[in-house]
Amino acid sequence: MSLAVQAGLFAGGVVLGAGGAVWLQGSHKKAAMAPPSATPKAEMLSAPSLAATPSATPVNDALALSGHPGPVADFLRNQAYVSAYDRRLRHPVWTAEHLTAESIRRPPGTEVNRAQSIFAEDPRIPAAFRSTNSDYFRSGYDRGHMVPAADAKSSQAAMNETFYLSNIAPQVGPGMNRDYWAHTEDFVRRLTGQFKDLYVFTLPLYLPRQSTDGKWRVSYEVIGSPPSVSVPTHFAKVVLGAGQTGPGTMLGGSAKLALGAFIMPNSMIPDTAPLRSFEVDVEAVERAAGLTLFPPAIKQAAKKLCDTVKCEIIVRDFGDANKKLNAPTRSHSMP
């Protein structure tokens, strides 16, 4: 795969259906999570210009004094991932990672330890729109990583950034965040042994359910005091594998590109549930999220992931990791 194609997978693949956007540059020079002394500057992107342009049609000046009000997505660039944060729902719209076998290993001679990371507000998000630790306190939900801490072992600073609450969404704990979802994240990491490059999107979703009257409705909980953080009904993983690592690793022969998507309910899932029972077309995720994750050319060229590799979870006990995170400043959140 050419460098141009790889660069375009994320840079040009995600198309947001929103009017305004803010690009926020994260600082990678410090490992500490403390907010900076000054609020980082934000660059407005994609806001419509109100400047007069030669036209036979009059330009409405309704926004001349107020400016463009939004919706606004905060685009956050971190060492191990990039993401877009939803100010209304107060959790990520999506997160995106580029994983390799090398990128998920601890560099030799380094001590990267998730026990040293704490959940913290993201200082790049305006205070009025941040989620906070108090929102999750006694909510009944875990602070669920969208980008797992175990994917960010390159440095302590990189792992710390996965604990920003801008990377967190409310997840059911037993049977989901601490179990099946964690096993799914492990499945994704294991794919780095079969593909040279992995491109991974994680997305909270809000899907409708049919009521007893036959009508379809989207219903979800909102936590916090005052209620401010929305609880997704489902979560999705979309994985693109690029480049075979070696002969004999693929079920369906060699595959330059393999694409798969999974949607899981935000509820307890038995470990016996087959991973393929949650498999969906990528277009189903895109329709639900209102996003275009990969260009049509990529989707057309890629084989189905689960026809190429064996899609199954390995049940692992993450209980020890939970015990290390029981302090008040930390909460249950799986790798």
Backbone hydrogen bonds, N-H to C=O, Kabsch-Sander energy under -0.5 kcal/mol:
donor,donor_aa,acceptor,acceptor_aa,energy
6,Q,2,S,-2.4
7,A,3,L,-2.6
8,G,4,A,-1.5
9,L,5,V,-1.0
9,L,6,Q,-0.7
10,F,6,Q,-0.6
11,A,7,A,-1.3
12,G,8,G,-1.3
14,V,10,F,-1.1
15,V,13,G,-0.6
15,V,292,T,-0.8
16,L,14,V,-0.5
17,G,290,G,-0.6
18,A,16,L,-1.0
20,G,71,P,-1.9
21,A,45,L,-1.4
22,V,73,A,-2.5
23,W,43,E,-1.8
24,L,22,V,-0.6
24,L,75,F,-3.0
25,Q,23,W,-0.5
26,G,24,L,-0.5
26,G,77,R,-0.9
43,E,23,W,-1.3
44,M,42,A,-0.6
45,L,21,A,-2.8
60,N,58,P,-0.5
64,A,61,D,-2.0
67,G,63,L,-2.2
73,A,20,G,-0.7
74,D,85,Y,-1.9
75,F,22,V,-3.6
75,F,73,A,-0.7
76,L,74,D,-0.6
76,L,83,S,-2.9
77,R,24,L,-1.3
78,N,76,L,-0.6
78,N,81,Y,-2.8
82,V,96,A,-2.1
83,S,76,L,-2.1
84,A,94,W,-2.2
85,Y,74,D,-2.4
86,D,91,H,-2.3
87,R,72,V,-0.8
87,R,85,Y,-0.7
90,R,86,D,-2.2
91,H,86,D,-0.8
93,V,84,A,-3.5
94,W,84,A,-1.1
95,T,202,T,-1.7
96,A,82,V,-3.0
97,E,200,V,-2.3
99,L,97,E,-0.5
99,L,198,L,-2.6
104,I,100,T,-1.3
105,R,102,E,-1.5
110,T,107,P,-1.8
112,V,110,T,-0.6
113,N,111,E,-0.6
116,Q,113,N,-1.9
117,S,114,R,-1.6
119,F,329,T,-0.8
120,A,163,F,-1.7
125,I,122,D,-1.7
129,F,126,P,-2.2
130,R,127,A,-1.1
135,D,132,T,-0.7
136,Y,132,T,-0.7
136,Y,133,N,-0.8
137,F,133,N,-0.9
139,S,136,Y,-2.1
142,D,171,Q,-3.2
143,R,332,H,-1.0
144,G,142,D,-1.2
144,G,169,A,-2.0
145,H,143,R,-0.5
146,M,167,N,-2.4
150,A,335,P,-1.4
151,D,148,P,-1.4
152,A,149,A,-1.9
159,M,155,S,-1.9
160,N,156,Q,-2.7
161,E,157,A,-1.7
162,T,158,A,-0.7
162,T,159,M,-1.1
163,F,160,N,-1.8
164,Y,161,E,-1.2
165,L,120,A,-2.6
167,N,164,Y,-2.3
168,I,165,L,-1.2
169,A,144,G,-2.0
171,Q,142,D,-1.9
176,M,173,G,-1.8
177,N,172,V,-2.7
178,R,173,G,-2.2
179,D,176,M,-0.9
181,W,176,M,-2.2
182,A,176,M,-0.9
183,H,179,D,-2.6
184,T,180,Y,-2.1
185,E,181,W,-2.2
186,D,182,A,-1.9
187,F,183,H,-2.1
188,V,184,T,-2.1
189,R,185,E,-2.1
190,R,186,D,-2.3
191,L,187,F,-1.0
191,L,188,V,-0.7
192,T,189,R,-1.7
193,G,190,R,-1.8
194,Q,191,L,-2.0
195,F,191,L,-1.8
196,K,242,A,-0.6
196,K,243,G,-2.4
197,D,242,A,-1.9
198,L,99,L,-2.5
199,Y,240,L,-2.4
200,V,97,E,-2.4
200,V,198,L,-0.5
201,F,238,V,-2.7
202,T,95,T,-1.9
203,L,236,A,-2.2
205,L,234,H,-2.9
209,R,217,R,-2.9
211,S,215,K,-3.5
214,G,211,S,-2.1
217,R,209,R,-2.5
219,S,217,R,-0.6
223,I,229,V,-3.0
228,S,223,I,-2.8
229,V,223,I,-2.5
230,S,89,L,-2.0
230,S,228,S,-0.6
231,V,221,E,-2.7
233,T,205,L,-1.5
234,H,205,L,-1.9
235,F,264,M,-2.5
236,A,203,L,-2.6
237,K,262,F,-2.3
238,V,201,F,-2.5
239,V,260,G,-2.9
240,L,199,Y,-2.5
241,G,239,V,-0.5
241,G,258,A,-3.4
242,A,197,D,-2.8
243,G,256,K,-2.4
245,T,194,Q,-1.5
249,T,246,G,-1.0
251,L,308,T,-3.9
253,G,250,M,-0.6
258,A,241,G,-2.2
259,L,303,K,-3.1
260,G,239,V,-2.5
261,A,280,V,-0.6
262,F,237,K,-2.4
263,I,278,F,-2.2
264,M,235,F,-3.0
266,N,233,T,-2.8
267,S,265,P,-2.1
269,I,175,G,-2.1
273,A,270,P,-2.0
277,S,274,P,-1.4
278,F,275,L,-1.8
279,E,276,R,-1.3
280,V,261,A,-2.2
284,A,281,D,-1.1
285,V,281,D,-1.0
286,E,282,V,-2.3
287,R,283,E,-2.6
288,A,284,A,-1.8
289,A,285,V,-2.3
290,G,286,E,-1.9
291,L,286,E,-1.6
292,T,15,V,-0.8
293,L,291,L,-0.6
298,I,295,P,-0.7
299,K,295,P,-1.9
300,Q,296,P,-2.5
301,A,297,A,-1.6
302,A,298,I,-1.6
303,K,257,L,-2.5
305,L,259,L,-2.1
307,D,304,K,-1.1
308,T,304,K,-0.5
308,T,305,L,-1.5
309,V,305,L,-2.6
311,C,309,V,-0.8
312,E,310,K,-1.1
315,V,313,I,-0.5
318,F,316,R,-0.8
322,N,318,F,-1.6
323,K,319,G,-2.0
324,K,320,D,-1.3
325,L,322,N,-1.4
326,N,323,K,-1.0
330,R,327,A,-2.1
